[in-house]
């Protein structure tokens, strides 16, 4: 199946301010930052890798004409999370949208998995999402406005060999999304998640066991994985006022069948 046309901006986030974690590289994070900029938002990129982060910011300006702010942030370190949020507030005076994209995968069977492998995936993927959410919520609650979109995965619902740590973390992100959304709904803050199945990018094959990508692609009804920007489109929707009556939802961005 041929790819659809890349979307045109429609000012869905005009005047909004957006933080995107893990926004360097070629995956969903950068695609989301680009789509947000194309929809009229001011964007703050964060990532763990200094060179890639700087290059992502330069690329985003070339592609969109929007000059983003950017700041290093390790979401496993609370002080860096707090500094990222403080930087956004210093620059903009408010945070309208947070996209929690930071996550870490890997392949390990449970019987052979070390504590370090388990803990590292949980710390980045689940605990990092919690830390960022906790850091921005006091500001959003005080303003009685804001949207948070978390990047989960269909593995929060489905089983896959060698992915127990990643699946557990993403299932945790889903539960965090639902529970935190209920806590803040009356204050005008919305929290949702996307759950992609397979989003393809050039580095994916380097971190995926041989043959697995072909197996996963064969399960997709369209015969291909999603382009990262196709997932980003749904993130933009959830961040926008078009999703004003959605909170606590985990939206599958998938054509995968069991």
N, C-alpha and C positions, 0 to 999 in steps of 0.2 A: 504494500500500500504506500502510495506517495505521501510525502509530508504535506501538511496544510501550510498555507501562507503564514509567515510571521505576522503577528497582529500589529495593527496601528494603535498608537496611543489615543485614548479617549478622555484623558484628564480625570480618570477615576480616583486618583489620589492627589488632585491639584491642591497645593497649599499644605499638604501633610508632611510630617517629618517621620522618617523611618530608619530604624536600626536593623541591620541584617548581620547576624553572626556567621562566621565561617564563609565569608563572601568572596574569598580569593579563589582562583582556579577556574575550572570549566564546568562545575556542577550546578546544582540547584541554587546554591547561595548566590553565586555571581549572576545567574539568570534572573533571580528574583530582584536583586539590586538593580539590574538593567531595566527590567519591566517596571519597577516602581519609579525609576527616573523618567522613563518614557510616559508614565501616567501622571507626571507632574509633581512628584514628591522630591523633597530634599532628602538625601540619603547619607547615612553614616555606615561605612563598611568596617567590619572588624574581622580579624583573623589572627591565627597564631604565628603565621609565617610572614616575616617583615618584607622580604623581597616580593613575594607573590602578592601581598596586600598592596604594596605601592604600585606594582604593575597592573593590578586589577583596577585600582583607582584611575590610573592613566588611561587604561583601555576604556573604562566606562565614560570618561570625558570625551574621548575620541568618537565613541559610538553614539552618544546621546547628546553631546554638547553640555551636559550637566556635570559640574565639577563637584564630586562628592568629598565629604570629610572621610578620614579613615584613621583607625587607631588599633594598635595591637591589643589583643585581649585573649587570655587563656581562661576559658569559662570554668576551669577547675580551681581557679584561684579567686576567692571572693574579693580581695582587694582590687584585682584587675577588673572584675565585673563592676564594682562600685565606681571605679575610675572611668570606665566606659560610659556609664549612665550619667555621671557628673559632667563628663565632657560634652555629651549631647545636650544636657540642660544648659550648660554654659554657652554653647553655640546657638541654640535655638530657643531656649526658654521653655520648651515643652517637648514631650515625646508622644506622638500620636499612635505610632505603630511599632511593635517589636516583632521581628521574625526570628524565632529560635531555630536556626538551621544547623548549628554545631552538632556533630555526631561522629561517632567512631565505630567502625565495623571490624571485621576480621573473621577468620575461620578457625574454629577449634571445637573438637568434640568434647562433651561434658566430662567423660572419663579421663581425658588427657589435659583438660583446661587448668591452667594455674590460677591461683588467687589474683595474681597481677593482671592476667588477661581479662578475667571477669570484672575486676574492680575498675580497670582503666576504661573499658567500654561503658560501664554504668556511670562512672564519674563524669565523663564528657557528655554522654548522650542524655542521660536522665537527670543527674545532679546539676549539670550545666544549665539545662533548661529550667530547672527549679531555681537556681541562683539568679539567672537573668530575670525570670518572672518576678521573683521576690524583690529584686532591686528596682524594677520599674513600677510595680503596683502602687506603692505609696503615692507617687506622683500622679499616676492615672486616677487613682481613687480620689485624690484631693481635687482634681479637675473634673471629676465625674465624666470622664471621656477617655477612650483609648481602645485599641484592638491589639491582641496578641495572636500570632499564628505560629503554631509549633509544627515542626517537620517530624512526623511519625513514620510509619511504614506498614504495609500490609502484613509484615511479619509479626506485628502486634496481634494479629488475628490468626495467622496461618503458620504452619510448621515448615521448617527447612533444616536439613542436616547441617551441623556445624555452626549454627547461628543462635544457640540458646542464650548467650549473653546479649547479643544485639536485639533479639526478639524480646527478651525480658525487659531490656531498657526501653524499647519502643512501646511495648505494652504499658510500661510505667508512664511514658509520656502521654499516652492516651488517657490513662486514669487521672493523671495530674491535670490534663486539659479539662476533663469533665468536672472534676471536683472543684478546681479553682474557678471555673466559669460560674458555678453555682454560688460561690462565695461573693463574687463581685458583680453579678448581674444587676442588682438593684442600684448599683452605683454607676451604671452606664458604661461599664467596661465589658468587652466581649473577648472570649478566648476560644479559639478553635484550632483544629489541626488538619493537615493534609496527610494522607497515607499512601505514598506512591508504591507501585509494585517494582517497575524497572525503569529507571531513568538513565539513559546512555550518555557517556561522555568519554573522551579519549583516554583517561587514566583508569577507567573502570576495569579494563582487562588486566591491568598490572596488579590489581589487588583481589582478583577473583580466580579461584581454582580453575584449571584447564577444563573446558567443556561445560562449565556451569552456565556461562552466559548464553550459550546456544540452547541449553535446556530451558532456561527461564524465558528466552525469547520465543521458543516454541509454544509456551503456555499463553502467550499474549494473543488475543483475538485479532489484533491488527497485524500480527506477524513481525512486530518490531517493538523495541522499547520506546518509552516516551522521550522526546527531546526535553532537556531541562527546562526550557521556556514554557513547555506545555504544563508542567507542574507549577511553575512560577505564575502562570495565568490564574490558576485556582487560588494560589496564595494571595495574589492581588485582589481577586474577587472577595475573599474572606476578610481582607483588610479594609475593603471599601464599604461605603454606605449601601451598596447593593445587597450586602449580607447583613443588614441591620437587625434582622430578626433571627439570626443564627448565633448560637453560643453553645459551647460544650459539645460541638459536633466534631467528628473525625471523618473527614471526607476522603474516600478512596479515589486516588487518581490512577486508574488502572483499567486495563482491558484483559486482565489475567483471569483465566478460568481454572477451577480446581484440577 
